[in-house]
Amino acid sequence: MTGSEEGSVSLEVLKTKMAEFAKERDWERFHSPRNLLLALVGEVGEVSEIFQWKGEVPKGLPEWEEKEKEHLGEELSDVLLYLVRLSDICGIDLAQAVLRKLELNAIKYPVHKWKNHSA
């Protein structure tokens, strides 16, 4: 993928690709913050449906069939793409917001107080 290292892609590349995708289809007029948020919530619901009734599953999903993992990957991708598009439409630099949030979380949950404790 253009602008990425093997196995990774930047949020900036995703943002650009999503903007191009919407523009090519004349979907920009439908991409209001509200509409994108509702679409994002719908996609999160689809991820939830995949896990529904499975109980707790171990890390790496070792008992899942490859087809199930592929479907999960598609739905998680939809969530990420809508989130990136929503942040772009709202004028939020998502990469910077994430880094700032990590710093705030480190202050809120210092290692010496929270190591081996769940938040």
C-alpha positions, -999 to 999 in steps of 0.1 A, spaced: 0 0 0 13 34 -9 29 54 20 33 24 43 58 0 55 53 -37 49 26 -49 73 16 -14 85 -2 17 72 -4 52 86 -36 69 97 -27 96 72 -27 71 43 -61 57 55 -75 92 58 -64 101 22 -77 68 8 -111 72 25 -114 108 13 -106 97 -23 -130 68 -20 -158 90 -9 -151 117 -35 -150 92 -64 -184 80 -55 -198 115 -47 -205 103 -11 -190 134 5 -224 150 9 -235 120 30 -205 120 53 -217 143 80 -204 137 115 -238 123 126 -241 99 96 -205 87 100 -210 81 138 -241 61 132 -223 40 106 -194 35 130 -218 23 157 -234 -1 133 -201 -16 124 -192 -19 161 -225 -38 164 -214 -62 136 -181 -69 155 -202 -76 186 -224 -100 168 -193 -120 158 -184 -125 195 -220 -129 207 -226 -163 223 -190 -174 221 -182 -167 258 -147 -158 266 -122 -165 239 -84 -168 243 -60 -144 228 -52 -151 191 -86 -169 187 -69 -203 183 -102 -223 181 -117 -201 154 -117 -211 117 -98 -190 93 -130 -179 77 -143 -165 110 -110 -146 116 -112 -132 81 -148 -120 87 -137 -104 120 -108 -86 102 -133 -72 77 -156 -59 104 -127 -44 124 -115 -27 93 -149 -12 88 -148 2 123 -113 17 118 -122 32 84 -153 49 97 -134 62 127 -107 76 105 -132 92 82 -152 107 112 -121 122 127 -111 137 93 -146 152 88 -145 166 123 -110 181 118 -94 159 145 -58 147 140 -65 112 152 -28 102 155 -20 132 177 -52 127 197 -43 91 204 -7 101 215 -21 128 238 -47 103 252 -19 78 259 0 104 278 -31 114 298 -37 77 306 -2 73 318 -7 102 343 -41 89 353 -29 53 357 7 54 369 26 21 367 34 20 404 -3 22 414 -18 1 386 7 -27 378 -11 -61 381 -45 -43 387 -73 -40 362 -87 -5 355 
